[in-house]
Amino acid sequence: MHDLASLLLPWLAGVALAGFCFGGLWWTIRQAAVSPSPARWFLASAVLRMGGVLAGFMAVMAGDWQRGLWCLLGFVIGRQALLRLLSRQSWPKGMSHAP
């Protein structure tokens, strides 16, 4: 049985992985919007982000499903926090969603 302190690190790793994944997506969208070849940005970003998140989850889990579950919980919470942080300040003035 795991104690709470040993499951806090996988949770924090999940939050960090969410920051990497969705922060990278936010950065990619901004770069691709002004690029002459946005498809390359999106393809490269997707491969790097998915590979990084998958490798991170595998490293954090180390064969223990409970650590994986806590990492996933941190990932979901990190995603929500990043969405709240970036949702309103990222769009141009007067625009609340993509056209």
Secondary structure, DSSP 8 states (H G I E B T S, - for coil): ---HHHHHHHHHHHHHHHHHHHHHHHHHHHHHHT-S-HHHHHHHHHHHHHHHHHHHHHHHHTT-HHHHHHHHHHHHHHHHHHHHHHTTTSS-TT--S--
